[in-house]
Amino acid sequence: MHKEDRGIRRDDIIKLLNGHIKSGYTFNPLKPITEEDPKYNKNPTLKDRIHCLVAVLPAHTVSLMDDSIIEQMSDVRKEARDLGIPQVIIMTKVDELCPLVKDDLKRIYTSKIIKQKMQVCSAKLGIPVNCIYPVKNYHEERTIDDTIDILTLDALKNMINFADENLEDQVDRD
């Protein structure tokens, strides 16, 4: 299988950002969506468009990402930027990256390892560090953990605020 045969096509992602792809469409890496497809939205409204672009990346794989994936993400990011869409990265599995954070999740923003990984992520993908949210996944826990929830809710709150501001800007322009 060739690299271009995997994942979502860049052009389809851009059509999605602009609201041209209806909910329920199954992306095909071998064939882009066309205007003849019943899931193609020829006349997207404001509610059909994307208002915040979010990438979810495991912290330990950021440095190992293939250049072709970084290039595709960069292309999509630039298109989103040109459309005025705010961008966020959710950096998951930070506890697997830093033993200090694994022992005490409250140290997430004081960990030099996490800070360095956020800076690498920012440099590779062009997203400002203040738009990268490190979080821990629930995977071994048997009970709810307030610190995990607070980190996740903070990221979610910021994504909603970014999307809301973007939506307000678009309404003001129209």
ABEGO torsion letter per residue (X at the ends): XBAAABEBBAAAAAAAAAGABBBGBBBBAABBBBAABAABBABBBAAABBABBBBBBBAAAAAABBAAAAAAAAAAAAAAAAAGBBBBBBBBGAAAABAAAAABAAAAAABAAAAAAAAAAAAAAGBBAAABBBBBBBAABABBBAAAAAAAAAAAAAAAAAAAAAAAAAAAAX
